[in-house]
Amino acid sequence: MLNPTVCVPVVTASVRDRIAIILMQPGRPVADGLALPYLRALLAAARKYPPSLPMRALIALRARRLARHFILDDLTEAADEPLVGALENALWGDGMIRVFAAGLFATPSPIAIAHDVAAFRPDRIVLVPPSPLFSGGLTGMALQVWDRSARAAGLEVATSSLCCHPTDPAFLRVLARRGAEVLGRAGTGSLLLVAPGMGWPGGDPLAWQMDRLARELSLLLEVPAGRIATARLEVPGFDDGGLPTVEQIIRRTRTPSLSILPLVPWPLLRASWADYSDEWRELAASAGVLSLTVARPVLADGEALAPLVRQALAGRPGVCAGFGRRQCPEDHTHCPHRRMAVAAMHGQSMP
């Protein structure tokens, strides 16, 4: 009897694209001495225009005050990057994949990562911003900062940037699965979707996108719309963008149980979402909520992000907004990211 052999196709490096994927994350300081610079950068991002010298002094004062409200050890806790390896593994058959993580408000800086990407010599680049929704102080800044860093590093490579994709089928599939798991455990409880909430006043579609996301999810899960709420993570100095805070929703909740489902794996003022749990549970108990759980974030693994990256690679280079469709209200005559790009040409952060 002949021994069976397994035929494995041989793919040489010469016929495979070298693809660099940039995960633009908020980042966090790695030591106590870097906490104040991190907070200053975070507060400066709340402003549409670069802060003046007097405003920089005020921002520095606010950063010192903000540092008193949480334990620095929580913020500077050693970070691992499981998402980097997981995304590389999920995309191993799509080319020679290398995933880079850049910090928007902390190290590693985008300019340093851009030079690392240049040394990798990619054929394509995909930029994944910090949030599936558009807000000027987070996703908008991430797209803008990477563009400047790439130019400074001499990167002239075809680049696709995932902008906002709140109702993209690839994202909704993951969200619906996670939402079903959470609501299944909660029984008749409510689900709260949490966005980082880094909006700028007058123009961000953040609240509109969150509302549309909740409506789509209620249809997919076949639950009443009132059982799915949306909120933002409160960050001092940022506009509310029309979204309530998590704390406000907890106080308003009239169901016996509430499950909080963050959309992204990285909160802004803590090392992890678990660091908020005790505060929120204490507030829930005082508001009469019998059970409160904080679920694992939606986009926390490579399998969740891989379909979105493949979609960007399949399309033309440029900004990709959720399956090729605009994700903005009808009264937004221009894409907010496009407006930011035009303003950047004139040395501004926004028009």
URGI-V555998 format. One record per backbone hydrogen bond with DSSP energy under -1.0 kcal/mol. CO is the residue of the C=O (numbers start at 1). NH is the residue of the N-H. E is the energy in kcal/mol with one decimal. If there is no record, write none. Layout:
# URGI-V555998
((CO,NH,E) (CO,NH,E))
This chain:
# URGI-V555998
((12,15,-1.5) (13,16,-1.2) (17,96,-3.2) (18,123,-3.4) (18,124,-1.8) (19,98,-2.1) (20,126,-2.4) (21,100,-3.2) (22,128,-3.3) (23,102,-2.3) (25,104,-3.2) (26,105,-2.4) (31,34,-1.8) (32,35,-1.6) (34,38,-1.6) (35,39,-2.4) (36,40,-2.7) (37,41,-2.2) (38,42,-2.1) (39,43,-2.5) (40,44,-2.3) (41,45,-1.4) (43,46,-1.2) (44,47,-1.6) (52,56,-2.3) (53,57,-1.6) (54,58,-1.7) (55,59,-2.7) (56,60,-2.2) (57,61,-1.8) (58,62,-2.4) (59,63,-2.4) (60,64,-1.7) (61,65,-1.9) (62,66,-2.7) (63,67,-1.9) (65,68,-1.1) (66,69,-1.8) (71,74,-1.1) (71,75,-1.3) (72,76,-2.7) (82,86,-2.3) (83,87,-2.3) (84,88,-1.9) (85,89,-2.3) (86,90,-2.1) (87,91,-1.3) (89,92,-1.1) (91,94,-2.2) (95,97,-1.3) (96,19,-2.2) (98,21,-2.5) (100,23,-3.4) (102,25,-3.0) (108,103,-3.7) (109,113,-2.2) (110,114,-2.6) (111,115,-1.6) (112,116,-1.7) (113,117,-2.7) (114,118,-2.2) (115,119,-1.9) (116,120,-1.2) (124,20,-2.5) (125,160,-2.8) (126,22,-2.9) (127,162,-2.5) (128,24,-2.5) (132,165,-2.5) (135,138,-1.5) (135,140,-2.5) (136,141,-1.1) (138,142,-2.3) (139,143,-2.3) (140,144,-2.0) (141,145,-3.3) (142,146,-2.2) (143,147,-1.7) (144,148,-1.9) (145,149,-2.4) (146,150,-2.9) (147,151,-1.8) (148,152,-2.2) (149,153,-1.7) (150,155,-2.9) (151,154,-1.2) (158,125,-2.0) (159,318,-2.0) (160,127,-2.6) (161,320,-3.8) (168,172,-3.1) (169,173,-2.2) (171,175,-2.6) (172,176,-3.1) (173,177,-1.7) (174,178,-2.3) (175,179,-3.1) (176,180,-2.4) (177,181,-1.8) (178,182,-2.3) (179,183,-2.9) (180,184,-2.0) (181,185,-1.5) (182,186,-1.8) (183,187,-1.2) (190,259,-2.6) (191,229,-2.9) (192,261,-3.3) (193,231,-2.1) (194,263,-2.3) (195,233,-1.8) (198,137,-1.7) (199,239,-1.2) (205,209,-2.7) (206,210,-2.4) (207,211,-2.4) (208,212,-2.2) (209,213,-2.3) (210,214,-2.3) (211,215,-2.0) (212,216,-2.3) (213,217,-2.3) (214,218,-2.2) (215,219,-1.6) (216,220,-2.1) (217,221,-2.5) (218,223,-1.9) (224,227,-2.0) (225,228,-1.6) (227,191,-3.3) (229,193,-2.8) (231,195,-2.3) (232,246,-1.2) (235,238,-1.9) (240,243,-2.3) (244,232,-2.2) (245,249,-1.9) (246,250,-2.3) (247,251,-1.9) (248,252,-1.3) (249,253,-1.3) (256,290,-1.0) (256,291,-1.8) (257,190,-2.1) (258,293,-1.9) (259,192,-2.9) (260,295,-2.9) (261,194,-1.7) (262,298,-2.0) (263,299,-1.5) (272,275,-1.2) (273,276,-1.8) (276,280,-2.4) (277,281,-2.8) (278,282,-2.2) (279,283,-1.9) (280,284,-2.5) (281,285,-2.4) (282,286,-1.7) (283,287,-1.3) (284,289,-2.7) (291,258,-2.6) (293,260,-3.2) (298,300,-1.5) (301,305,-1.1) (302,306,-2.5) (305,309,-2.0) (306,310,-2.5) (307,311,-2.0) (308,312,-1.9) (309,313,-2.2) (310,314,-2.0) (318,161,-2.6) (320,163,-2.9) (322,325,-1.7) (329,332,-1.7) (331,333,-1.2) (335,339,-2.1) (336,340,-1.8) (337,341,-2.3) (338,342,-2.3) (339,343,-2.2) (340,344,-2.3) (341,345,-1.1) (343,346,-1.4) (343,348,-2.3) (344,347,-1.7))
